[in-house]
Amino acid sequence: MLVVDNLVSYYANIKILNEISFNLNQGQVLCLLGRNGAGKTTILKSIMGLVDHTNGLILFNDEKLSGVSAHFIPKKGIGYVPQGRRLFSELTVEENLEIGLLTRKKGEKTKEKILNMFPKLKERINQISGTLSGGEQQMLALARALCIEPNLLLLDEPTEGLQPSMISLIRNSILELKKQGVSILLVEQRVEAILPVADEVIIIENGSKIFSASSKEFQNKATLKKIYGFIGL
């Protein structure tokens, strides 16, 4: 599905990513953990063609993504929910979804399927998105990414700033997508929020992959819990 091999990226003369490698299979949830500035978001942006990488290879379904314009990446079936949501705040819920549907020319059937996943959005279909709560905006950002019916979904800190009830909803959505065979690569700092749905965990520190394990193995690493100060494990 997704292969990232020896990914290297610089910003000016500063190395941001140092030979990052991992594989993501169909229906798998892979979580990138690490502090702010560790390089996690740069990995997602590199996959989406938003950041150039100096060296390394990115393959999606055996197709090379390196050098592909960011405009064409979603058309290949890769959805992206960036940190901060990036909604069109002056548009309605429905209008935001319509923009997502246009990317791969999906129609009403897809929209109805997504709204059934998020009943609160269905209730607020004509509401201006900028007036939604933070949790509802995160739901809308996720729903818009799903409008392309992705095979691979990239989520950048999907639980940031959300109440426990909304975090639970996001987790349930991830589990449902996993059942449908969607592969999910997500970035998080709050390990306790997302670990229950992850299959594999990779820790990124100073642009390097320093640890990887299954979710179950990670939960048994008491030393790592102390080192990284992740609360709630």
Stockholm file with secondary structure:
# STOCKHOLM 1.0

chainA/1-233         MLVVDNLVSYYANIKILNEISFNLNQGQVLCLLGRNGAGKTTILKSIMGLVDHTNGLILFNDEKLSGVSAHFIPKKGIGYVPQGRRLFSELTVEENLEIGLLTRKKGEKTKEKILNMFPKLKERINQISGTLSGGEQQMLALARALCIEPNLLLLDEPTEGLQPSMISLIRNSILELKKQGVSILLVEQRVEAILPVADEVIIIENGSKIFSASSKEFQNKATLKKIYGFIGL
#=GR chainA/1-233 SS CEEEEEEEEEETTEEEEEEEEEEECTTCEEEEECCTTSSHHHHHHHHTTSSCCSEEEEEETTEECTTCCTTTTGGGTEEEECTTCCCCTTSBHHHHHHHHHHHTTCCHHHHHHHHHHCHHHHHTTTSBGGGSCHHHHHHHHHHHHHTTCCSEEEEESTTTTCCHHHHHHHHHHHHHHHHTTCEEEEEESCHHHHGGGCSEEEEEETTEEEEEEEHHHHHTCHHHHHHHTCCCC
#=GC SS_cons         CEEEEEEEEEETTEEEEEEEEEEECTTCEEEEECCTTSSHHHHHHHHTTSSCCSEEEEEETTEECTTCCTTTTGGGTEEEECTTCCCCTTSBHHHHHHHHHHHTTCCHHHHHHHHHHCHHHHHTTTSBGGGSCHHHHHHHHHHHHHTTCCSEEEEESTTTTCCHHHHHHHHHHHHHHHHTTCEEEEEESCHHHHGGGCSEEEEEETTEEEEEEEHHHHHTCHHHHHHHTCCCC
//
